[in-house]
C-alpha cells in the first residue's frame, strides 16, 4: 500500500523572477548575437537557454487552500504538496490535483429488504473528504466512484440487519433508532473506504419508507402493533390498580369480601379500566348480595 509522503516545494515567487530575468537576458544576448557579424555559437547557446528557461517555467503550479498536488516522475510517486500558494517543482513531474474539501452526496433511493424481509425504500447522505492523497490516487481507480458504490453497498448491507419498525422493548429499528443506526452506517462505510484514503465525517438517512406495494398493508400492521402494545400497557396498569385497591381495602379494614365478591370486583374494575368507553354506573339499592 502506498502511503502519503508530504513534500515541500520551492516557492514560485522566488523562481518566477529568476526565470524572467534569464529570459530577458537571453533575449538581449540573442539580439546582440544576430547582429553583424553573426555569432552562430552564441545564437545556438541563447536558443538553448530559451528552451531550458521555458521548460523550467512549466514547473510552476498553484496549490489552492484545502487542495493537494500529487507529484509523479515517470510513473513513480514523488510526494504530495499541500502548502497553498504558487510553487515550483521539477518540470518533468506530473501534478495531479486532489481536493481535500469536505464533500457530500446522496445515494439513490434503494429498494431493499429489512431484517424481517419487508421491502423498503431507503437513501442516505454521506459527508466525506480525502485525507490520504496517495491512497486515493493509487489504491483505487476512481475514488469518487468508489465512495459512491461502496456507500450504497454498505447501506444495503446495514438495512438487512435491522427491522423497519418494532414494538419489542430494547430492540433497535431503522425508524425508531436513527441515531444508533446512523452511527453503525458511518462505521461500516468507513471500514470500506479506509483503503481509498477517505474519512467519513457523517452518514445519515435522507429517506426511509415502506415500498409502495406493501405500504398500505404495513400501515395496518403498524396500527395493529401499536394497539396491541397500548393494550398491554393498559392491562398491566389495570392489574396493578386492582391489586392496589384490594390491598388498601384489606389494610384499612373497610369491607371484608369473600373470594366470589373479590372476583366480581376484579372483573368490574378491569372492565372499567380496560374498556374503550366510559363506564355506566349501576346503583345497587339492595344489599351487597342482592
PADO-63162 format. One record per residue (C-alpha): residue number from 1; y, x, z. Coordinates in steps of 0.25 Angstrom, whole numbers. Last residue first. Example, Ala and Ser with C-alpha at 12.3 -4.5 7.8 and 13.67 -1.06 7.14 Angstrom:
2
<r 2,<-4,55,29>> <r 1,<-18,49,31>> 
This chain:
290
<r 290,<-35,-315,184>> <r 289,<-40,-302,191>> <r 288,<-26,-297,195>> <r 287,<-22,-311,199>> <r 286,<-15,-321,191>> <r 285,<-1,-321,185>> <r 284,<-4,-310,176>> <r 283,<7,-307,167>> <r 282,<4,-302,153>> <r 281,<13,-291,147>> <r 280,<13,-288,132>> <r 279,<12,-274,129>> <r 278,<21,-267,119>> <r 277,<15,-263,106>> <r 276,<8,-251,102>> <r 275,<-2,-251,113>> <r 274,<-6,-239,121>> <r 273,<1,-241,134>> <r 272,<0,-256,135>> <r 271,<-15,-256,130>> <r 270,<-18,-244,139>> <r 269,<-12,-251,151>> <r 268,<-20,-263,149>> <r 267,<-33,-256,148>> <r 266,<-30,-247,160>> <r 265,<-27,-260,168>> <r 264,<-39,-267,163>> <r 263,<-48,-254,167>> <r 262,<-41,-253,180>> <r 261,<-44,-268,182>> <r 260,<-59,-266,180>> <r 259,<-60,-254,188>> <r 258,<-54,-261,200>> <r 257,<-39,-260,203>> <r 256,<-32,-258,216>> <r 255,<-17,-260,216>> <r 254,<-4,-252,221>> <r 253,<-12,-242,228>> <r 252,<-1,-231,225>> <r 251,<-12,-221,220>> <r 250,<-21,-231,213>> <r 249,<-9,-237,205>> <r 248,<-4,-224,202>> <r 247,<-17,-218,197>> <r 246,<-19,-231,189>> <r 245,<-6,-229,182>> <r 244,<-7,-214,180>> <r 243,<-21,-216,173>> <r 242,<-14,-227,164>> <r 241,<-3,-218,161>> <r 240,<-12,-207,157>> <r 239,<-21,-216,148>> <r 238,<-8,-221,141>> <r 237,<-3,-207,139>> <r 236,<-16,-202,133>> <r 235,<-17,-215,125>> <r 234,<-3,-213,119>> <r 233,<-5,-199,116>> <r 232,<-18,-202,108>> <r 231,<-11,-214,101>> <r 230,<0,-204,96>> <r 229,<-10,-195,90>> <r 228,<-17,-206,84>> <r 227,<-4,-211,78>> <r 226,<0,-198,73>> <r 225,<-14,-196,66>> <r 224,<-13,-210,60>> <r 223,<1,-206,55>> <r 222,<-3,-193,50>> <r 221,<-15,-199,43>> <r 220,<-6,-209,36>> <r 219,<3,-198,31>> <r 218,<-10,-191,27>> <r 217,<-13,-203,18>> <r 216,<1,-204,12>> <r 215,<2,-189,9>> <r 214,<-12,-187,3>> <r 213,<-9,-187,-12>> <r 212,<5,-181,-9>> <r 211,<0,-168,-3>> <r 210,<4,-168,12>> <r 209,<17,-161,15>> <r 208,<23,-148,19>> <r 207,<35,-141,12>> <r 206,<44,-130,16>> <r 205,<35,-123,26>> <r 204,<39,-110,32>> <r 203,<38,-95,30>> <r 202,<47,-85,35>> <r 201,<50,-70,35>> <r 200,<38,-65,26>> <r 199,<39,-50,24>> <r 198,<35,-45,11>> <r 197,<29,-31,8>> <r 196,<19,-36,-2>> <r 195,<7,-33,7>> <r 194,<13,-41,18>> <r 193,<14,-54,9>> <r 192,<0,-60,13>> <r 191,<2,-57,28>> <r 190,<16,-62,28>> <r 189,<12,-76,21>> <r 188,<2,-78,32>> <r 187,<11,-75,43>> <r 186,<22,-84,37>> <r 185,<12,-95,36>> <r 184,<8,-94,50>> <r 183,<22,-94,55>> <r 182,<25,-106,46>> <r 181,<12,-113,53>> <r 180,<18,-111,67>> <r 179,<32,-116,63>> <r 178,<27,-128,55>> <r 177,<18,-133,66>> <r 176,<18,-149,64>> <r 175,<17,-149,49>> <r 174,<7,-138,46>> <r 173,<-2,-141,58>> <r 172,<-5,-133,70>> <r 171,<-15,-139,80>> <r 170,<-10,-139,95>> <r 169,<-13,-154,96>> <r 168,<-20,-161,85>> <r 167,<-11,-171,77>> <r 166,<-11,-162,65>> <r 165,<-3,-160,52>> <r 164,<-5,-152,39>> <r 163,<-17,-145,45>> <r 162,<-16,-130,46>> <r 161,<-24,-118,40>> <r 160,<-25,-123,25>> <r 159,<-10,-122,25>> <r 158,<-10,-108,28>> <r 157,<-18,-104,16>> <r 156,<-9,-111,6>> <r 155,<4,-105,13>> <r 154,<-2,-91,12>> <r 153,<-5,-93,-3>> <r 152,<9,-98,-6>> <r 151,<15,-86,1>> <r 150,<5,-77,-6>> <r 149,<10,-82,-20>> <r 148,<25,-82,-17>> <r 147,<25,-68,-10>> <r 146,<16,-62,-21>> <r 145,<26,-68,-32>> <r 144,<37,-61,-25>> <r 143,<29,-48,-23>> <r 142,<26,-46,-37>> <r 141,<14,-36,-40>> <r 140,<11,-33,-25>> <r 139,<9,-20,-18>> <r 138,<19,-12,-26>> <r 137,<33,-19,-25>> <r 136,<32,-28,-13>> <r 135,<24,-16,-6>> <r 134,<35,-6,-9>> <r 133,<46,-16,-5>> <r 132,<41,-18,9>> <r 131,<50,-29,16>> <r 130,<51,-39,5>> <r 129,<56,-53,10>> <r 128,<51,-67,14>> <r 127,<54,-81,17>> <r 126,<43,-91,13>> <r 125,<45,-106,11>> <r 124,<33,-114,11>> <r 123,<26,-126,4>> <r 122,<15,-136,7>> <r 121,<9,-148,1>> <r 120,<-3,-154,8>> <r 119,<-18,-157,4>> <r 118,<-26,-161,17>> <r 117,<-38,-152,19>> <r 116,<-37,-151,35>> <r 115,<-31,-137,35>> <r 114,<-21,-141,24>> <r 113,<-24,-142,9>> <r 112,<-14,-136,-1>> <r 111,<-3,-141,-10>> <r 110,<7,-130,-12>> <r 109,<22,-134,-13>> <r 108,<27,-121,-20>> <r 107,<31,-109,-10>> <r 106,<46,-108,-6>> <r 105,<52,-94,-7>> <r 104,<60,-85,2>> <r 103,<67,-72,1>> <r 102,<73,-62,10>> <r 101,<79,-50,3>> <r 100,<71,-37,1>> <r 99,<73,-37,-14>> <r 98,<65,-27,-21>> <r 97,<71,-20,-33>> <r 96,<62,-10,-41>> <r 95,<68,4,-44>> <r 94,<61,13,-54>> <r 93,<64,27,-50>> <r 92,<67,36,-62>> <r 91,<82,36,-59>> <r 90,<78,43,-45>> <r 89,<87,36,-35>> <r 88,<101,31,-33>> <r 87,<106,20,-24>> <r 86,<118,10,-24>> <r 85,<117,1,-12>> <r 84,<106,-4,-2>> <r 83,<96,5,5>> <r 82,<83,-1,2>> <r 81,<77,10,-8>> <r 80,<61,10,-9>> <r 79,<52,21,-11>> <r 78,<46,30,-23>> <r 77,<34,21,-27>> <r 76,<27,28,-39>> <r 75,<27,21,-52>> <r 74,<35,31,-60>> <r 73,<45,32,-48>> <r 72,<47,19,-40>> <r 71,<58,15,-31>> <r 70,<58,1,-24>> <r 69,<73,-4,-23>> <r 68,<76,-12,-11>> <r 67,<84,-24,-8>> <r 66,<90,-31,4>> <r 65,<104,-25,0>> <r 64,<105,-21,-14>> <r 63,<100,-8,-19>> <r 62,<107,-3,-32>> <r 61,<101,8,-41>> <r 60,<106,21,-47>> <r 59,<95,29,-53>> <r 58,<99,25,-67>> <r 57,<111,35,-65>> <r 56,<101,46,-65>> <r 55,<97,43,-79>> <r 54,<111,42,-84>> <r 53,<114,56,-77>> <r 52,<101,62,-83>> <r 51,<105,57,-97>> <r 50,<119,61,-96>> <r 49,<115,75,-91>> <r 48,<106,77,-103>> <r 47,<118,73,-113>> <r 46,<126,83,-105>> <r 45,<116,94,-108>> <r 44,<114,91,-122>> <r 43,<129,91,-125>> <r 42,<130,105,-117>> <r 41,<119,111,-126>> <r 40,<125,106,-138>> <r 39,<139,112,-136>> <r 38,<148,107,-146>> <r 37,<159,116,-151>> <r 36,<167,107,-152>> <r 35,<166,95,-142>> <r 34,<152,90,-138>> <r 33,<151,98,-126>> <r 32,<164,93,-120>> <r 31,<161,78,-122>> <r 30,<147,81,-115>> <r 29,<153,88,-103>> <r 28,<162,76,-101>> <r 27,<150,67,-102>> <r 26,<142,76,-93>> <r 25,<153,76,-82>> <r 24,<155,61,-83>> <r 23,<140,58,-81>> <r 22,<139,68,-70>> <r 21,<150,62,-63>> <r 20,<144,48,-65>> <r 19,<131,53,-59>> <r 18,<137,59,-47>> <r 17,<146,47,-45>> <r 16,<133,38,-45>> <r 15,<125,47,-36>> <r 14,<132,45,-23>> <r 13,<135,30,-25>> <r 12,<120,29,-28>> <r 11,<116,33,-14>> <r 10,<103,40,-15>> <r 9,<90,32,-12>> <r 8,<83,32,1>> <r 7,<69,27,0>> <r 6,<61,17,9>> <r 5,<46,18,7>> <r 4,<39,5,6>> <r 3,<23,5,8>> <r 2,<14,5,-4>> <r 1,<0,0,0>> 
